[in-house]
Amino acid sequence: MKRLSVFDINEQFIETVRRVIQSFSTPIIPFTSIFEMLGYTGITGHNHTRLVVVIAVCGVEMGFKVEKLGRSLVLILKNEKEMRR
């Protein structure tokens, strides 16, 4: 997979993030795991913030909620009851 630039967030970048999220078969996905699968480890500052926002928005659109566990951000798959609200 060609690594896309966080500076050039476009539809292709967003689709790549969605595919990565879908590739996990667990109800809890650490953001760090998504970063690693996208090829972004050790980024900081504005790039980190941009990537966190894209992951969070894509995750919420896909039926996850964003939560903080300890010092880590994770996507947690909502149960059916929560999704109907």
QUIDABEL-V235236 format. One record per pair of residues at least 24 apart in sequence whose C-alpha atoms are under 7 Angstrom apart, sorted by the first residue. I is the first residue (numbers start at 1). J is the second residue. If there is no record, write none. Layout:
I & J
I & J
This chain:
3 & 38
3 & 39
6 & 47
6 & 50
6 & 51
17 & 55
18 & 58
27 & 76
27 & 77
28 & 74
28 & 75
28 & 76
28 & 77
29 & 74
29 & 75
29 & 76
30 & 73
30 & 74
30 & 75
31 & 73
31 & 74
